[in-house]
Amino acid sequence: MILYVVRHGETIWNKEKRIQGITDIPLSKKGEEDAFELQKLVSNLNIDVVISSPLTRAIKTAKILVDSKYPINTDDRIKERSWGLNEGAKVDEVDTIDCWDVILNTSLNNIEPIQDFMYRVSDFLEDIKVRYKDKNVLVVTHSAVIRVIHYMLGNIPEDGDLSKINIPNLRILEYKI
């Protein structure tokens, strides 16, 4: 199986450096334009299955990337992590370090605990490994989901801090599973 993972295009909240979480923010004009640019590269991939987060920014990105050539399946397990009361806040105004601590597993401000979040992403990953074991799968999702996928596929940061994994918008990550 080859797994291609792409983070959705830019939103206004990305540009403003706001925490989005499950708040359903659409793509910005730049996000759409950049997705059309990436479409050229995606069209050269041998894709069998497309799976997207159900949030608007991911679905719109997926639709642009595959240009109606494939049906788009949605899966709630790859929806962005809920950041609770932190959603909408500027990234530099919220201390998110403890939110990534697996041992602490905080739910401060109604954030989705990291262990719960990792479990649902892991469940998704294990499911597609079995269901699509001989396929090439394109997944369009969010930065926190991609961090967990990256981690679970053995790309563990030396210090274990998932928040330090840089996941830019519209970059294709490829994993051979």
GIURQUI-V602066 format. One record per helix or strand of 3 or more residues. SS is the DSSP state (2 for helix, 1 for strand). FROM is the first residue (numbers start at 1). TO is the last residue. Records with the same first field share a line. If there is no record, write none. Layout:
SS: FROM-TO + FROM-TO
//
This chain:
1: 2-7 + 49-52 + 72-74 + 136-141 + 172-176
2: 12-15 + 29-42 + 56-66 + 76-78 + 84-86 + 91-93 + 98-100 + 108-110 + 114-131 + 143-152 + 162-164
//
